[in-house]
């Protein structure tokens, strides 16, 4: 939602999709753990721990990586939407 939606959409369209198509990049991420940092009626921040596997034409062997992200959430019309996504 908000600025995150605008930024993420533009970044994906201009950089991620073209690179993925050109280099045949395939990436899958899964949430390993999550913990609430703070929560309010219409907003929250959650710490997410991710494992990611990536392959490409140039590197067909899967590459594993782990990361953590502070995810901001905003409740809009009863649904939780990502409003920020900040790698730690």
Secondary structure as GFF3:
##gff-version 3
##sequence-region A 1 88
A	DSSP	alpha_helix	2	11	.	.	.	ID=ss1
A	DSSP	pi_helix	12	16	.	.	.	ID=ss2
A	DSSP	alpha_helix	17	23	.	.	.	ID=ss3
A	DSSP	beta_strand	26	39	.	.	.	ID=ss4
A	DSSP	beta_strand	43	55	.	.	.	ID=ss5
A	DSSP	beta_strand	63	76	.	.	.	ID=ss6
A	DSSP	beta_strand	79	87	.	.	.	ID=ss7
###
